[in-house]
C-alpha cells in the first residue's frame, strides 16, 4: 500500500482498483502532473481508467486536502501530494517505525541553520530508540 | 556473534531489520534511507560485526525479501 493510499483509507475514501492506480501515479510523481498527465500515466498501467475518473479522484483528494492544486497560469491545474511533514522513530528492538510531528523541532532546525548563516532547504532525521521500561505500581 | 546465513532463521534481529526496512518504505522513504536504518537496527543486535558483514547480511536479507 502506498503512503497516499494509506492516508486515503484513514480519511475514509473507498478504494477501487482505478483509484489505487491514480494514487500510485501521484505518489510516484516527482513533478506536478496535470489531470491529462495523470490520465496518460494511469492509462499505461490500467487502460480502463477514464479521464472522468481521474477528474473525480483528484477532486476528492483535493476536498480531503490530500493533494495540493497548483494554478501556474497555464489554463489548467497541476497536482502534487500534500505531504504531511513528519519524522520517524525506529524501535531498535522490533524495527517498528513510529511517525511523529514536533513543532519545537521544526523551529529548532530553522534556528540552527539560521544561526550558522544558512536558509534551511532540506534535512534528514531519524530517531532510534528502545522502549522505556514502565514503572511498576508502587515502586520508586 | 555474527548473524551468518546458517542461523538466520533463528536470529531475532532479522524481523526487526526487515520491519524497519519495510516500515520506512511504506512511510514513503527512499530505499537508501530504509537500508541505512535497517543496518542501524542490525548493529544494535550485533555491534561486534564488521561493517562489511553488516552490509552483506542486511543487503542479502533485503534482496531475498524482493522488496526492490
N, CA and C atoms of all chains as a GROMACS GRO file, in nm:
protein
  624
    1UNK      N    1   0.084  -0.119   0.000
    1UNK     CA    2   0.000   0.000   0.000
    1UNK      C    3   0.089   0.125   0.000
    2UNK      N    4   0.061   0.219  -0.090
    2UNK     CA    5   0.141   0.342  -0.094
    2UNK      C    6   0.103   0.429   0.026
    3UNK      N    7   0.193   0.524   0.059
    3UNK     CA    8   0.165   0.608   0.175
    3UNK      C    9   0.040   0.694   0.152
    4UNK      N   10   0.020   0.738   0.026
    4UNK     CA   11  -0.100   0.817  -0.005
    4UNK      C   12  -0.225   0.731   0.008
    5UNK      N   13  -0.215   0.608  -0.039
    5UNK     CA   14  -0.330   0.516  -0.029
    5UNK      C   15  -0.367   0.493   0.117
    6UNK      N   16  -0.265   0.479   0.200
    6UNK     CA   17  -0.289   0.459   0.343
    6UNK      C   18  -0.362   0.580   0.402
    7UNK      N   19  -0.320   0.699   0.364
    7UNK     CA   20  -0.382   0.821   0.416
    7UNK      C   21  -0.526   0.834   0.366
    8UNK      N   22  -0.549   0.789   0.241
    8UNK     CA   23  -0.686   0.793   0.187
    8UNK      C   24  -0.776   0.698   0.265
    9UNK      N   25  -0.723   0.579   0.295
    9UNK     CA   26  -0.801   0.482   0.373
    9UNK      C   27  -0.836   0.540   0.508
   10UNK      N   28  -0.737   0.605   0.571
   10UNK     CA   29  -0.760   0.664   0.703
   10UNK      C   30  -0.864   0.777   0.695
   11UNK      N   31  -0.871   0.843   0.577
   11UNK     CA   32  -0.968   0.952   0.558
   11UNK      C   33  -1.105   0.898   0.518
   12UNK      N   34  -1.115   0.765   0.502
   12UNK     CA   35  -1.243   0.703   0.472
   12UNK      C   36  -1.277   0.696   0.325
   13UNK      N   37  -1.178   0.719   0.238
   13UNK     CA   38  -1.203   0.714   0.094
   13UNK      C   39  -1.210   0.568   0.048
   14UNK      N   40  -1.320   0.534  -0.016
   14UNK     CA   41  -1.337   0.396  -0.063
   14UNK      C   42  -1.235   0.368  -0.173
   15UNK      N   43  -1.169   0.255  -0.163
   15UNK     CA   44  -1.062   0.226  -0.257
   15UNK      C   45  -1.107   0.131  -0.368
   16UNK      N   46  -1.082   0.170  -0.492
   16UNK     CA   47  -1.109   0.083  -0.606
   16UNK      C   48  -0.977   0.063  -0.679
   17UNK      N   49  -0.976  -0.032  -0.770
   17UNK     CA   50  -0.855  -0.060  -0.847
   17UNK      C   51  -0.806   0.062  -0.923
   18UNK      N   52  -0.901   0.134  -0.986
   18UNK     CA   53  -0.864   0.252  -1.064
   18UNK      C   54  -0.810   0.364  -0.975
   19UNK      N   55  -0.874   0.381  -0.860
   19UNK     CA   56  -0.825   0.485  -0.767
   19UNK      C   57  -0.684   0.451  -0.719
   20UNK      N   58  -0.662   0.322  -0.694
   20UNK     CA   59  -0.528   0.280  -0.649
   20UNK      C   60  -0.423   0.317  -0.752
   21UNK      N   61  -0.456   0.296  -0.878
   21UNK     CA   62  -0.361   0.328  -0.987
   21UNK      C   63  -0.332   0.478  -0.986
   22UNK      N   64  -0.437   0.559  -0.974
   22UNK     CA   65  -0.420   0.706  -0.976
   22UNK      C   66  -0.336   0.750  -0.855
   23UNK      N   67  -0.364   0.691  -0.740
   23UNK     CA   68  -0.289   0.728  -0.619
   23UNK      C   69  -0.142   0.691  -0.634
   24UNK      N   70  -0.117   0.576  -0.695
   24UNK     CA   71   0.022   0.533  -0.714
   24UNK      C   72   0.095   0.628  -0.810
   25UNK      N   73   0.024   0.671  -0.914
   25UNK     CA   74   0.082   0.766  -1.009
   25UNK      C   75   0.121   0.895  -0.936
   26UNK      N   76   0.031   0.944  -0.852
   26UNK     CA   77   0.058   1.068  -0.778
   26UNK      C   78   0.172   1.049  -0.679
   27UNK      N   79   0.172   0.935  -0.613
   27UNK     CA   80   0.276   0.908  -0.513
   27UNK      C   81   0.414   0.899  -0.578
   28UNK      N   82   0.418   0.844  -0.700
   28UNK     CA   83   0.546   0.825  -0.768
   28UNK      C   84   0.594   0.951  -0.840
   29UNK      N   85   0.502   1.045  -0.862
   29UNK     CA   86   0.537   1.163  -0.943
   29UNK      C   87   0.641   1.251  -0.873
   30UNK      N   88   0.742   1.290  -0.949
   30UNK     CA   89   0.841   1.382  -0.893
   30UNK      C   90   0.817   1.524  -0.948
   31UNK      N   91   0.715   1.535  -1.037
   31UNK     CA   92   0.678   1.666  -1.091
   31UNK      C   93   0.539   1.703  -1.038
   32UNK      N   94   0.476   1.798  -1.098
   32UNK     CA   95   0.339   1.836  -1.062
   32UNK      C   96   0.251   1.807  -1.182
   33UNK      N   97   0.204   1.684  -1.196
   33UNK     CA   98   0.129   1.649  -1.317
   33UNK      C   99  -0.009   1.714  -1.324
   34UNK      N  100  -0.052   1.741  -1.446
   34UNK     CA  101  -0.187   1.791  -1.471
   34UNK      C  102  -0.282   1.671  -1.475
   35UNK      N  103  -0.412   1.699  -1.486
   35UNK     CA  104  -0.511   1.591  -1.496
   35UNK      C  105  -0.478   1.504  -1.618
   36UNK      N  106  -0.449   1.569  -1.730
   36UNK     CA  107  -0.419   1.496  -1.854
   36UNK      C  108  -0.296   1.407  -1.835
   37UNK      N  109  -0.195   1.459  -1.767
   37UNK     CA  110  -0.073   1.382  -1.747
   37UNK      C  111  -0.097   1.262  -1.654
   38UNK      N  112  -0.176   1.285  -1.549
   38UNK     CA  113  -0.210   1.174  -1.460
   38UNK      C  114  -0.286   1.068  -1.540
   39UNK      N  115  -0.378   1.114  -1.623
   39UNK     CA  116  -0.459   1.023  -1.706
   39UNK      C  117  -0.369   0.941  -1.800
   40UNK      N  118  -0.277   1.007  -1.868
   40UNK     CA  119  -0.187   0.938  -1.962
   40UNK      C  120  -0.104   0.832  -1.889
   41UNK      N  121  -0.053   0.869  -1.771
   41UNK     CA  122   0.030   0.774  -1.695
   41UNK      C  123  -0.053   0.658  -1.641
   42UNK      N  124  -0.175   0.691  -1.597
   42UNK     CA  125  -0.262   0.587  -1.540
   42UNK      C  126  -0.305   0.486  -1.647
   43UNK      N  127  -0.329   0.538  -1.767
   43UNK     CA  128  -0.374   0.451  -1.878
   43UNK      C  129  -0.270   0.344  -1.911
   44UNK      N  130  -0.143   0.379  -1.892
   44UNK     CA  131  -0.036   0.282  -1.922
   44UNK      C  132  -0.038   0.166  -1.823
   45UNK      N  133  -0.091   0.192  -1.704
   45UNK     CA  134  -0.099   0.086  -1.602
   45UNK      C  135  -0.231   0.011  -1.614
   46UNK      N  136  -0.339   0.087  -1.636
   46UNK     CA  137  -0.473   0.028  -1.644
   46UNK      C  138  -0.552   0.106  -1.749
   47UNK      N  139  -0.572   0.043  -1.865
   47UNK     CA  140  -0.635   0.119  -1.975
   47UNK      C  141  -0.785   0.140  -1.956
   48UNK      N  142  -0.841   0.088  -1.844
   48UNK     CA  143  -0.983   0.112  -1.818
   48UNK      C  144  -1.005   0.245  -1.743
   49UNK      N  145  -0.896   0.308  -1.700
   49UNK     CA  146  -0.910   0.436  -1.628
   49UNK      C  147  -0.953   0.543  -1.728
   50UNK      N  148  -1.061   0.615  -1.694
   50UNK     CA  149  -1.109   0.722  -1.783
   50UNK      C  150  -1.067   0.857  -1.728
   51UNK      N  151  -1.071   0.956  -1.814
   51UNK     CA  152  -1.033   1.091  -1.767
   51UNK      C  153  -1.134   1.142  -1.665
   52UNK      N  154  -1.259   1.099  -1.677
   52UNK     CA  155  -1.362   1.140  -1.580
   52UNK      C  156  -1.326   1.086  -1.441
   53UNK      N  157  -1.276   0.963  -1.438
   53UNK     CA  158  -1.235   0.903  -1.309
   53UNK      C  159  -1.119   0.981  -1.250
   54UNK      N  160  -1.027   1.023  -1.334
   54UNK     CA  161  -0.911   1.100  -1.286
   54UNK      C  162  -0.959   1.233  -1.229
   55UNK      N  163  -1.050   1.301  -1.302
   55UNK     CA  164  -1.105   1.428  -1.254
   55UNK      C  165  -1.173   1.410  -1.119
   56UNK      N  166  -1.260   1.305  -1.112
   56UNK     CA  167  -1.335   1.283  -0.987
   56UNK      C  168  -1.240   1.252  -0.871
   57UNK      N  169  -1.141   1.166  -0.897
   57UNK     CA  170  -1.050   1.125  -0.790
   57UNK      C  171  -0.967   1.244  -0.741
   58UNK      N  172  -0.916   1.322  -0.835
   58UNK     CA  173  -0.837   1.438  -0.794
   58UNK      C  174  -0.922   1.539  -0.718
   59UNK      N  175  -1.049   1.552  -0.760
   59UNK     CA  176  -1.141   1.642  -0.689
   59UNK      C  177  -1.162   1.597  -0.545
   60UNK      N  178  -1.182   1.466  -0.528
   60UNK     CA  179  -1.200   1.411  -0.393
   60UNK      C  180  -1.076   1.431  -0.308
   61UNK      N  181  -0.960   1.404  -0.367
   61UNK     CA  182  -0.833   1.420  -0.294
   61UNK      C  183  -0.811   1.566  -0.254
   62UNK      N  184  -0.854   1.655  -0.344
   62UNK     CA  185  -0.842   1.799  -0.315
   62UNK      C  186  -0.933   1.835  -0.198
   63UNK      N  187  -1.056   1.784  -0.200
   63UNK     CA  188  -1.150   1.811  -0.090
   63UNK      C  189  -1.096   1.759   0.044
   64UNK      N  190  -1.030   1.645   0.037
   64UNK     CA  191  -0.976   1.584   0.160
   64UNK      C  192  -0.841   1.644   0.199
   65UNK      N  193  -0.795   1.740   0.118
   65UNK     CA  194  -0.669   1.809   0.146
   65UNK      C  195  -0.549   1.714   0.136
   66UNK      N  196  -0.563   1.611   0.055
   66UNK     CA  197  -0.454   1.513   0.040
   66UNK      C  198  -0.365   1.547  -0.079
   67UNK      N  199  -0.412   1.636  -0.166
   67UNK     CA  200  -0.328   1.688  -0.274
   67UNK      C  201  -0.334   1.840  -0.270
   68UNK      N  202  -0.231   1.900  -0.326
   68UNK     CA  203  -0.228   2.046  -0.340
   68UNK      C  204  -0.250   2.077  -0.488
   69UNK      N  205  -0.348   2.167  -0.515
   69UNK     CA  206  -0.376   2.205  -0.654
   69UNK      C  207  -0.303   2.335  -0.684
   70UNK      N  208  -0.219   2.330  -0.785
   70UNK     CA  209  -0.144   2.450  -0.824
   70UNK      C  210  -0.204   2.510  -0.950
   71UNK      N  211  -0.209   2.643  -0.954
   71UNK     CA  212  -0.252   2.714  -1.074
   71UNK      C  213  -0.129   2.791  -1.125
   72UNK      N  214  -0.069   2.742  -1.231
   72UNK     CA  215   0.053   2.805  -1.282
   72UNK      C  216   0.025   2.897  -1.402
   73UNK      N  217  -0.098   2.948  -1.409
   73UNK     CA  218  -0.140   3.037  -1.518
   73UNK      C  219  -0.120   2.972  -1.655
   74UNK      N  220  -0.149   2.840  -1.659
   74UNK     CA  221  -0.140   2.767  -1.786
   74UNK      C  222  -0.280   2.736  -1.839
   75UNK      N  223  -0.381   2.772  -1.760
   75UNK     CA  224  -0.518   2.742  -1.800
   75UNK      C  225  -0.567   2.608  -1.746
   76UNK      N  226  -0.483   2.540  -1.672
   76UNK     CA  227  -0.526   2.414  -1.610
   76UNK      C  228  -0.449   2.396  -1.479
   77UNK      N  229  -0.497   2.302  -1.398
   77UNK     CA  230  -0.436   2.281  -1.266
   77UNK      C  231  -0.330   2.172  -1.271
   78UNK      N  232  -0.236   2.183  -1.182
   78UNK     CA  233  -0.138   2.077  -1.163
   78UNK      C  234  -0.147   2.031  -1.017
   79UNK      N  235  -0.114   1.907  -0.994
   79UNK     CA  236  -0.135   1.850  -0.861
   79UNK      C  237  -0.007   1.791  -0.803
   80UNK      N  238   0.002   1.797  -0.672
   80UNK     CA  239   0.107   1.724  -0.602
   80UNK      C  240   0.052   1.672  -0.470
   81UNK      N  241   0.111   1.565  -0.422
   81UNK     CA  242   0.066   1.507  -0.296
   81UNK      C  243   0.097   1.605  -0.183
   82UNK      N  244  -0.002   1.628  -0.098
   82UNK     CA  245   0.017   1.715   0.017
   82UNK      C  246   0.082   1.633   0.128
   83UNK      N  247   0.214   1.635   0.127
   83UNK     CA  248   0.288   1.553   0.224
   83UNK      C  249   0.276   1.614   0.363
   84UNK      N  250   0.240   1.531   0.456
   84UNK     CA  251   0.242   1.575   0.596
   84UNK      C  252   0.387   1.566   0.642
   85UNK      N  253   0.440   1.677   0.689
   85UNK     CA  254   0.579   1.671   0.732
   85UNK      C  255   0.589   1.598   0.866
   86UNK      N  256   0.667   1.496   0.867
   86UNK     CA  257   0.683   1.421   0.991
   86UNK      C  258   0.820   1.353   0.992
   87UNK      N  259   0.854   1.302   1.106
   87UNK     CA  260   0.980   1.228   1.120
   87UNK      C  261   0.949   1.086   1.166
   88UNK      N  262   1.054   1.007   1.170
   88UNK     CA  263   1.036   0.868   1.210
   88UNK      C  264   1.124   0.832   1.328
   89UNK      N  265   1.067   0.757   1.418
   89UNK     CA  266   1.144   0.696   1.525
   89UNK      C  267   1.142   0.546   1.501
   90UNK      N  268   1.259   0.485   1.498
   90UNK     CA  269   1.268   0.341   1.471
   90UNK      C  270   1.300   0.269   1.601
   91UNK      N  271   1.214   0.175   1.636
   91UNK     CA  272   1.233   0.093   1.756
   91UNK      C  273   1.343  -0.010   1.725
   92UNK      N  274   1.455   0.001   1.794
   92UNK     CA  275   1.569  -0.087   1.765
   92UNK      C  276   1.541  -0.233   1.796
   93UNK      N  277   1.452  -0.258   1.890
   93UNK     CA  278   1.424  -0.397   1.928
   93UNK      C  279   1.335  -0.467   1.827
   94UNK      N  280   1.237  -0.394   1.775
   94UNK     CA  281   1.137  -0.458   1.688
   94UNK      C  282   1.142  -0.411   1.543
   95UNK      N  283   1.206  -0.297   1.521
   95UNK     CA  284   1.206  -0.240   1.385
   95UNK      C  285   1.081  -0.161   1.354
   96UNK      N  286   0.991  -0.150   1.449
   96UNK     CA  287   0.868  -0.074   1.426
   96UNK      C  288   0.903   0.073   1.396
   97UNK      N  289   0.831   0.130   1.298
   97UNK     CA  290   0.855   0.269   1.260
   97UNK      C  291   0.740   0.355   1.313
   98UNK      N  292   0.774   0.453   1.396
   98UNK     CA  293   0.673   0.541   1.456
   98UNK      C  294   0.686   0.679   1.393
   99UNK      N  295   0.577   0.730   1.336
   99UNK     CA  296   0.580   0.864   1.277
   99UNK      C  297   0.545   0.967   1.384
  100UNK      N  298   0.612   1.080   1.380
  100UNK     CA  299   0.578   1.186   1.476
  100UNK      C  300   0.600   1.323   1.414
  101UNK      N  301   0.530   1.421   1.472
  101UNK     CA  302   0.548   1.561   1.433
  101UNK      C  303   0.580   1.639   1.559
  102UNK      N  304   0.665   1.741   1.547
  102UNK     CA  305   0.702   1.819   1.664
  102UNK      C  306   0.736   1.961   1.621
  103UNK      N  307   0.651   2.055   1.661
  103UNK     CA  308   0.669   2.195   1.621
  103UNK      C  309   0.800   2.254   1.673
  104UNK      N  310   0.835   2.216   1.797
  104UNK     CA  311   0.960   2.270   1.856
  104UNK      C  312   1.079   2.227   1.771
  105UNK      N  313   1.075   2.103   1.727
  105UNK     CA  314   1.184   2.050   1.645
  105UNK      C  315   1.194   2.125   1.512
  106UNK      N  316   1.079   2.154   1.452
  106UNK     CA  317   1.077   2.226   1.324
  106UNK      C  318   1.142   2.363   1.339
  107UNK      N  319   1.104   2.431   1.450
  107UNK     CA  320   1.159   2.566   1.473
  107UNK      C  321   1.308   2.558   1.503
  108UNK      N  322   1.346   2.456   1.579
  108UNK     CA  323   1.487   2.441   1.616
  108UNK      C  324   1.576   2.419   1.493
  109UNK      N  325   1.527   2.340   1.398
  109UNK     CA  326   1.605   2.313   1.276
  109UNK      C  327   1.630   2.442   1.200
  110UNK      N  328   1.523   2.522   1.186
  110UNK     CA  329   1.535   2.651   1.117
  110UNK      C  330   1.634   2.740   1.191
  111UNK      N  331   1.620   2.742   1.323
  111UNK     CA  332   1.705   2.828   1.406
  111UNK      C  333   1.852   2.790   1.393
  112UNK      N  334   1.881   2.661   1.396
  112UNK     CA  335   2.020   2.615   1.385
  112UNK      C  336   2.080   2.659   1.251
  113UNK      N  337   2.004   2.636   1.144
  113UNK     CA  338   2.053   2.674   1.011
  113UNK      C  339   2.076   2.824   1.004
  114UNK      N  340   1.980   2.902   1.055
  114UNK     CA  341   1.991   3.049   1.051
  114UNK      C  342   2.112   3.097   1.130
  115UNK      N  343   2.131   3.037   1.248
  115UNK     CA  344   2.244   3.079   1.331
  115UNK      C  345   2.378   3.048   1.265
  116UNK      N  346   2.378   2.947   1.179
  116UNK     CA  347   2.500   2.913   1.105
  116UNK      C  348   2.510   2.993   0.975
  117UNK      N  349   2.410   3.079   0.953
  117UNK     CA  350   2.414   3.166   0.835
  117UNK      C  351   2.353   3.101   0.711
  118UNK      N  352   2.262   3.004   0.733
  118UNK     CA  353   2.202   2.935   0.619
  118UNK      C  354   2.049   2.942   0.625
  119UNK      N  355   1.991   2.929   0.507
  119UNK     CA  356   1.847   2.909   0.500
  119UNK      C  357   1.825   2.758   0.491
  120UNK      N  358   1.742   2.704   0.576
  120UNK     CA  359   1.720   2.559   0.574
  120UNK      C  360   1.643   2.521   0.448
  121UNK      N  361   1.699   2.430   0.370
  121UNK     CA  362   1.636   2.387   0.246
  121UNK      C  363   1.582   2.245   0.260
  122UNK      N  364   1.658   2.160   0.324
  122UNK     CA  365   1.615   2.021   0.338
  122UNK      C  366   1.688   1.962   0.459
  123UNK      N  367   1.642   1.851   0.503
  123UNK     CA  368   1.709   1.786   0.615
  123UNK      C  369   1.670   1.639   0.617
  124UNK      N  370   1.744   1.565   0.696
  124UNK     CA  371   1.712   1.424   0.714
  124UNK      C  372   1.730   1.392   0.861
  125UNK      N  373   1.632   1.329   0.920
  125UNK     CA  374   1.640   1.298   1.062
  125UNK      C  375   1.560   1.173   1.093
  126UNK      N  376   1.626   1.076   1.150
  126UNK     CA  377   1.555   0.960   1.204
  126UNK      C  378   1.603   0.940   1.347
  127UNK      N  379   1.511   0.906   1.432
  127UNK     CA  380   1.548   0.876   1.570
  127UNK      C  381   1.544   0.725   1.589
  128UNK      N  382   1.634   0.674   1.670
  128UNK     CA  383   1.639   0.531   1.701
  128UNK      C  384   1.631   0.516   1.851
  129UNK      N  385   1.551   0.424   1.898
  129UNK     CA  386   1.540   0.411   2.043
  129UNK      C  387   1.487   0.276   2.088
  130UNK      N  388   1.494   0.258   2.219
  130UNK     CA  389   1.438   0.139   2.282
  130UNK      C  390   1.327   0.185   2.374
  131UNK      N  391   1.220   0.108   2.383
  131UNK     CA  392   1.110   0.148   2.470
  131UNK      C  393   1.155   0.155   2.614
  132UNK      N  394   1.110   0.260   2.682
  132UNK     CA  395   1.140   0.272   2.824
  132UNK      C  396   1.064   0.164   2.900
  133UNK      N  397   1.128   0.109   3.001
  133UNK     CA  398   1.059   0.008   3.082
  133UNK      C  399   0.960   0.081   3.171
  134UNK      N  400   0.834   0.035   3.171
  134UNK     CA  401   0.733   0.103   3.252
  134UNK      C  402   0.756   0.071   3.399
  135UNK      N  403   0.731   0.173   3.483
  135UNK     CA  404   0.749   0.153   3.628
  135UNK      C  405   0.632   0.074   3.684
  136UNK      N  406   0.664  -0.019   3.771
  136UNK     CA  407   0.556  -0.095   3.837
  136UNK      C  408   0.488  -0.008   3.940
  137UNK      N  409   0.360  -0.029   3.956
  137UNK     CA  410   0.285   0.048   4.057
  137UNK      C  411   0.347   0.031   4.196
  138UNK      N  412   0.368   0.142   4.262
  138UNK     CA  413   0.419   0.136   4.398
  138UNK      C  414   0.569   0.134   4.408
  139UNK      N  415   0.638   0.108   4.299
  139UNK     CA  416   0.784   0.105   4.304
  139UNK      C  417   0.840   0.245   4.290
  140UNK      N  418   0.959   0.269   4.347
  140UNK     CA  419   1.019   0.402   4.341
  140UNK      C  420   1.115   0.412   4.223
  141UNK      N  421   2.920  -1.262   1.828
  141UNK     CA  422   2.834  -1.344   1.743
  141UNK      C  423   2.792  -1.265   1.620
  142UNK      N  424   2.796  -1.333   1.510
  142UNK     CA  425   2.755  -1.267   1.388
  142UNK      C  426   2.639  -1.344   1.326
  143UNK      N  427   2.548  -1.273   1.264
  143UNK     CA  428   2.429  -1.338   1.212
  143UNK      C  429   2.457  -1.397   1.076
  144UNK      N  430   2.513  -1.518   1.075
  144UNK     CA  431   2.552  -1.581   0.949
  144UNK      C  432   2.433  -1.654   0.889
  145UNK      N  433   2.439  -1.679   0.756
  145UNK     CA  434   2.325  -1.739   0.688
  145UNK      C  435   2.272  -1.866   0.753
  146UNK      N  436   2.362  -1.951   0.811
  146UNK     CA  437   2.314  -2.079   0.862
  146UNK      C  438   2.219  -2.062   0.982
  147UNK      N  439   2.232  -1.952   1.055
  147UNK     CA  440   2.141  -1.936   1.170
  147UNK      C  441   2.047  -1.817   1.154
  148UNK      N  442   2.033  -1.769   1.032
  148UNK     CA  443   1.945  -1.654   1.006
  148UNK      C  444   1.805  -1.675   1.063
  149UNK      N  445   1.753  -1.796   1.039
  149UNK     CA  446   1.614  -1.823   1.077
  149UNK      C  447   1.594  -1.810   1.227
  150UNK      N  448   1.702  -1.837   1.304
  150UNK     CA  449   1.690  -1.834   1.449
  150UNK      C  450   1.718  -1.696   1.507
  151UNK      N  451   1.775  -1.610   1.427
  151UNK     CA  452   1.818  -1.482   1.481
  151UNK      C  453   1.700  -1.387   1.500
  152UNK      N  454   1.693  -1.330   1.617
  152UNK     CA  455   1.580  -1.241   1.647
  152UNK      C  456   1.591  -1.107   1.574
  153UNK      N  457   1.711  -1.074   1.529
  153UNK     CA  458   1.730  -0.942   1.469
  153UNK      C  459   1.668  -0.931   1.331
  154UNK      N  460   1.650  -1.043   1.262
  154UNK     CA  461   1.607  -1.035   1.122
  154UNK      C  462   1.469  -0.971   1.108
  155UNK      N  463   1.377  -1.009   1.195
  155UNK     CA  464   1.244  -0.948   1.189
  155UNK      C  465   1.250  -0.798   1.212
  156UNK      N  466   1.331  -0.759   1.311
  156UNK     CA  467   1.343  -0.616   1.342
  156UNK      C  468   1.403  -0.541   1.223
  157UNK      N  469   1.505  -0.600   1.163
  157UNK     CA  470   1.572  -0.536   1.048
  157UNK      C  471   1.472  -0.519   0.933
  158UNK      N  472   1.398  -0.624   0.905
  158UNK     CA  473   1.304  -0.619   0.792
  158UNK      C  474   1.184  -0.530   0.823
  159UNK      N  475   1.141  -0.529   0.949
  159UNK     CA  476   1.031  -0.438   0.988
  159UNK      C  477   1.070  -0.293   0.964
  160UNK      N  478   1.193  -0.260   1.004
  160UNK     CA  479   1.240  -0.122   0.986
  160UNK      C  480   1.247  -0.088   0.837
  161UNK      N  481   1.302  -0.179   0.759
  161UNK     CA  482   1.316  -0.154   0.614
  161UNK      C  483   1.179  -0.136   0.548
  162UNK      N  484   1.090  -0.231   0.574
  162UNK     CA  485   0.957  -0.224   0.512
  162UNK      C  486   0.878  -0.105   0.564
  163UNK      N  487   0.891  -0.080   0.694
  163UNK     CA  488   0.816   0.030   0.757
  163UNK      C  489   0.853   0.164   0.696
  164UNK      N  490   0.981   0.184   0.673
  164UNK     CA  491   1.023   0.313   0.617
  164UNK      C  492   0.984   0.325   0.470
  165UNK      N  493   0.990   0.215   0.396
  165UNK     CA  494   0.944   0.220   0.256
  165UNK      C  495   0.796   0.254   0.251
  166UNK      N  496   0.718   0.190   0.337
  166UNK     CA  497   0.575   0.216   0.343
  166UNK      C  498   0.547   0.362   0.380
  167UNK      N  499   0.635   0.417   0.464
  167UNK     CA  500   0.618   0.557   0.506
  167UNK      C  501   0.665   0.654   0.399
  168UNK      N  502   0.711   0.600   0.286
  168UNK     CA  503   0.747   0.688   0.174
  168UNK      C  504   0.894   0.726   0.167
  169UNK      N  505   0.976   0.665   0.254
  169UNK     CA  506   1.119   0.695   0.249
  169UNK      C  507   1.185   0.621   0.133
  170UNK      N  508   1.301   0.669   0.093
  170UNK     CA  509   1.372   0.606  -0.019
  170UNK      C  510   1.434   0.473   0.027
  171UNK      N  511   1.470   0.390  -0.072
  171UNK     CA  512   1.533   0.261  -0.041
  171UNK      C  513   1.666   0.283   0.032
  172UNK      N  514   1.737   0.389  -0.004
  172UNK     CA  515   1.868   0.416   0.057
  172UNK      C  516   1.852   0.446   0.207
  173UNK      N  517   1.754   0.530   0.238
  173UNK     CA  518   1.730   0.565   0.380
  173UNK      C  519   1.682   0.441   0.456
  174UNK      N  520   1.592   0.366   0.395
  174UNK     CA  521   1.540   0.245   0.461
  174UNK      C  522   1.652   0.144   0.486
  175UNK      N  523   1.743   0.132   0.389
  175UNK     CA  524   1.854   0.038   0.404
  175UNK      C  525   1.950   0.083   0.514
  176UNK      N  526   1.979   0.211   0.519
  176UNK     CA  527   2.066   0.264   0.626
  176UNK      C  528   2.005   0.236   0.763
  177UNK      N  529   1.875   0.259   0.774
  177UNK     CA  530   1.807   0.237   0.903
  177UNK      C  531   1.811   0.088   0.940
  178UNK      N  532   1.790   0.003   0.840
  178UNK     CA  533   1.791  -0.142   0.865
  178UNK      C  534   1.929  -0.184   0.918
  179UNK      N  535   2.033  -0.122   0.866
  179UNK     CA  536   2.169  -0.156   0.911
  179UNK      C  537   2.194  -0.109   1.054
  180UNK      N  538   2.136   0.004   1.089
  180UNK     CA  539   2.150   0.055   1.227
  180UNK      C  540   2.079  -0.041   1.324
  181UNK      N  541   1.962  -0.090   1.284
  181UNK     CA  542   1.890  -0.186   1.368
  181UNK      C  543   1.974  -0.314   1.383
  182UNK      N  544   2.032  -0.358   1.272
  182UNK     CA  545   2.116  -0.479   1.277
  182UNK      C  546   2.233  -0.459   1.375
  183UNK      N  547   2.294  -0.342   1.369
  183UNK     CA  548   2.411  -0.316   1.454
  183UNK      C  549   2.373  -0.309   1.603
  184UNK      N  550   2.247  -0.278   1.629
  184UNK     CA  551   2.201  -0.280   1.768
  184UNK      C  552   2.212  -0.422   1.823
  185UNK      N  553   2.178  -0.520   1.738
  185UNK     CA  554   2.185  -0.660   1.781
  185UNK      C  555   2.327  -0.716   1.773
  186UNK      N  556   2.401  -0.671   1.675
  186UNK     CA  557   2.535  -0.727   1.651
  186UNK      C  558   2.640  -0.616   1.641
  187UNK      N  559   2.665  -0.547   1.752
  187UNK     CA  560   2.761  -0.436   1.746
  187UNK      C  561   2.904  -0.482   1.717
  188UNK      N  562   2.928  -0.611   1.737
  188UNK     CA  563   3.064  -0.663   1.717
  188UNK      C  564   3.095  -0.691   1.570
  189UNK      N  565   2.994  -0.692   1.486
  189UNK     CA  566   3.015  -0.726   1.344
  189UNK      C  567   3.088  -0.614   1.270
  190UNK      N  568   3.173  -0.656   1.179
  190UNK     CA  569   3.242  -0.558   1.095
  190UNK      C  570   3.142  -0.494   0.999
  191UNK      N  571   3.176  -0.374   0.954
  191UNK     CA  572   3.086  -0.301   0.864
  191UNK      C  573   3.052  -0.383   0.739
  192UNK      N  574   3.152  -0.451   0.686
  192UNK     CA  575   3.131  -0.534   0.566
  192UNK      C  576   3.028  -0.643   0.590
  193UNK      N  577   3.036  -0.703   0.708
  193UNK     CA  578   2.942  -0.810   0.743
  193UNK      C  579   2.801  -0.754   0.757
  194UNK      N  580   2.792  -0.637   0.819
  194UNK     CA  581   2.662  -0.572   0.835
  194UNK      C  582   2.599  -0.547   0.698
  195UNK      N  583   2.677  -0.484   0.611
  195UNK     CA  584   2.626  -0.452   0.478
  195UNK      C  585   2.582  -0.577   0.403
  196UNK      N  586   2.669  -0.678   0.406
  196UNK     CA  587   2.643  -0.802   0.332
  196UNK      C  588   2.517  -0.872   0.384
  197UNK      N  589   2.506  -0.882   0.514
  197UNK     CA  590   2.392  -0.954   0.574
  197UNK      C  591   2.260  -0.882   0.546
  198UNK      N  592   2.258  -0.753   0.574
  198UNK     CA  593   2.132  -0.679   0.559
  198UNK      C  594   2.092  -0.671   0.411
  199UNK      N  595   2.189  -0.646   0.325
  199UNK     CA  596   2.155  -0.637   0.182
  199UNK      C  597   2.105  -0.772   0.130
  200UNK      N  598   2.164  -0.879   0.181
  200UNK     CA  599   2.118  -1.013   0.143
  200UNK      C  600   1.972  -1.035   0.186
  201UNK      N  601   1.940  -0.996   0.306
  201UNK     CA  602   1.802  -1.012   0.356
  201UNK      C  603   1.704  -0.928   0.273
  202UNK      N  604   1.744  -0.806   0.246
  202UNK     CA  605   1.656  -0.717   0.169
  202UNK      C  606   1.634  -0.774   0.029
  203UNK      N  607   1.743  -0.821  -0.033
  203UNK     CA  608   1.731  -0.880  -0.167
  203UNK      C  609   1.640  -1.003  -0.164
  204UNK      N  610   1.660  -1.085  -0.062
  204UNK     CA  611   1.580  -1.208  -0.051
  204UNK      C  612   1.433  -1.175  -0.030
  205UNK      N  613   1.407  -1.060   0.031
  205UNK     CA  614   1.269  -1.018   0.056
  205UNK      C  615   1.202  -0.961  -0.068
  206UNK      N  616   1.280  -0.948  -0.177
  206UNK     CA  617   1.229  -0.898  -0.306
  206UNK      C  618   1.151  -0.768  -0.288
  207UNK      N  619   1.213  -0.677  -0.216
  207UNK     CA  620   1.145  -0.550  -0.190
  207UNK      C  621   1.195  -0.439  -0.280
  208UNK      N  622   1.289  -0.470  -0.368
  208UNK     CA  623   1.340  -0.365  -0.457
  208UNK      C  624   1.242  -0.334  -0.567
   0.00000   0.00000   0.00000
